[in-house]
Amino acid sequence: MTTTVASNGRAHRHPSGTPEAPQGGHARPFPPGHPLARLTPEQIDEIGAAFQRIHEDVYADLGEADAHYIRSLVEFHRRLAALSRIVLMASRYLPAWLLGTTGLSVAKILENMELGHNIMHGQWDWMNDPYIHSSTWDWDTVSPAAAWKHSDNYLHHTFTNIVGLDKDVGYEIMRVDPKQPWNPVYLLQPFYNVLLMLFFEWGVGVHDLDIDAIRKGTKDMSQLRDELKGIGQKVGRQVLKDYVIFPALSGRKGFKQTFAANFTANIVRNIWSNAIIFCGHFPDQAYTYTQEEAADESRGAWYLRQLLGSVNIDGGDTFHLMSGNLSYQVEHHLYPDLPSSRYKEIAPKVRAICEQYGLPYNTGPFLRQWSMVQRTLIRLAFPGGKVRPKAPPYVKPPAQEDPGPVVASARGPIPAFP
Amino acid sequence: MVERAATPTVPPWRRRVMRVARALTTPLAPDDYLGLLNPAWSARELTGMIVRIKPETEDASTVVVRPSFRWGGHRPGQYLRIGAELNGVRHWRAYSLTSDPDHPEGLVSVTVKHVPEGRMSPWFTRGAEAGQMVFLGDVEGEFRLPEAIPARSLFISAGSGVTPIWSMLRELERRDALTDVFHVHCARTADGMIFGDYLRRMDVEYDGYTLHAHLTGGAPRLRPSDLDELCSDWRERATFLSGPRDMIDAFQSHWKEHGDSTLLNIERFQPIIGTGDADVGNGGTVRFRVTDVEATCDVGVSILVGGEQAGGILPYGCRMGICHTCVGKLCQGQVRDLRTGELHGEPGHTIRTCVNAPEGHIEIEL
């Protein structure tokens, strides 16, 4: 994995720059049946080039319309958040409470997913706008921006699904893959899974502290002190805003109700973001890797690891927006630096590559995917566990010709006129 | 990090109110919400509205801008970073300020020469219109009139290099100090001379101002040795020189050999700095916290260059301390400015990695 910097200082993440293909056709230690075991090094290189071409085409096409999209959304979020807060000043009346809480929940979800996550990924850095930029953006959660950028942008996106390197495989506290050795603590997993769901932002907040390194005593103490200070400041400001100042602005009679409304909005956002994020890599279809399998991989193999290790969620445009387009987790992992609003148009091109090379394109409906994840979390709390069956190679569903509107006739339905 | 506009100067009471109101808007700023009601109410960054674009010659125009907040002033000869959005991307360039520092309507202007292969100058001279928004950066530049006006001076300019010189001449005119000024200006044609009419009028009006227009259309370029004939006492004059790089190099070495270098003032853009040429400070070590790289910088090696040599991929732009693309937050230690030799920086300060070197061990959030 290397990174290159464009002349304007923009850093793009690229897979390993070493185009060296593995020696021989099947030198890689993949088990039979694994998509990578079927492909020749030449094919892997071709696939890498094909994925790279999509990136170049979309990147070259970014412009005014994209800038307009993100600015409109930033503005919409701010208006919705401000309006909801104002409505909640009357939170002692139930309709105002319901309206304000719904509005604030939606605002917090948009801010977290489509804005915060994607802007902090640098997807909009090409605009060179200092206020919609990964280096300056901070989100409305208790997790400091810098910490998250390190754990997600760098560790997770570089070492995606490599057990032992990608700290997002179980977040150092959960067993989500049978490759992870079992430990009696995991018996409590079904219990703290629910806690993590409810208080996800707090989990994300401490995630980057590198609990493993602290446990082993290898963590630099001055850095730990600074990071804890950062979290402390962020937590203080968030708590003051949501649980002191805005409740106080609702008056003596409304304090409790606004407190409850803000708490609810934070919990709703936490449950939602947890669900979407857990559906990204933990469903059955996702492949995980050993460090040996991912050693010295070529650029093509890097793309393939992202493709096979990520899982999409089917849904409509609103669903995709509310999930910050992480329902296009596959496209996000292939192109973490491309604007999320482009994933929809990239998806068919990715599927075409999958079909051409007999690769799976992991996706499924939300509830099915989410239940799968919960099932795994409960099963793997106990020792053992098997690798779950994977998706078959992608085949484009036959195009169904739209017969158009029909009207009833004595002989059955006939095409409508005109 | 990304290049930013200047921060407007606002009254202290406003700053205090905003600091308190931030508790409501965190992690955003109150200005982010004020801007929704009226973009002009946001004091987040200094912007400006193009008032008009005044053509000076066939390929140069003066862009007149009304800043969104009171103009903080500048010294004649200084330049302004000005930004605009082209196809969704914000671009920045630095141009010499040509407006009077105390313009009664608070307007400012830069004069831009059209560079056909450029991006920003064609936009300013051909594409931009009144009513469009631009971003105004900091006023910078050491090339300016000294407080004590020299008794005798020599101005040498070429092409669009005349813009800072023109600002200085105007200041001299306003202060009634055009007593003994010799000006050599190189242009291709008389018509193509930016501010040509104005300079020619001054030449007629003031006994103390002499303009020598060196027209290069067909004639050889101006050589430093030509000065003996044009202005025989050039050695004794305070000289201000603005033009293309090779011209500056030629005149600079001429002054070193035959004149007094301390009297020669030039627009000092150092294209590359921090590669170890400067003998400043003691060097040190850097820990890049985000990139997770440890670097050792020898004497005169910038944080950026040291980090790159250690294998870090770091953001950069101009590499000469203008654009602020390379900045990072200092977490620990102090740094030395390679341009001035000054030791500075405290934890929490944002520093430019391209022109600063570590002094001892530092940690930076990059």
Interface residues (C-beta under 8 A of the other chain):
Chain A: T2 T3 T4 V5 N8 G9 R10 A11 L62 G63 E64 A65 D66 A67 H68 E75 R78 R79 A82 D125 W126 M127 N128 D129 P130 Y131 H133 S135 T136 D138 W139 D140 A146 K149 H150 Y154 S222 Q223 D226 K234 R237 Q238 L240 K241 I245 F246
Chain B: M1 V2 E3 R4 A5 A23 L24 T26 P27 L28 D32 Y33 L36 R44 E45 E85 N87 G88 V89 R90 H91 R289 V290 I313 L314 P315 Y316 G317 T325 C326 C331 Q332 E363 E365
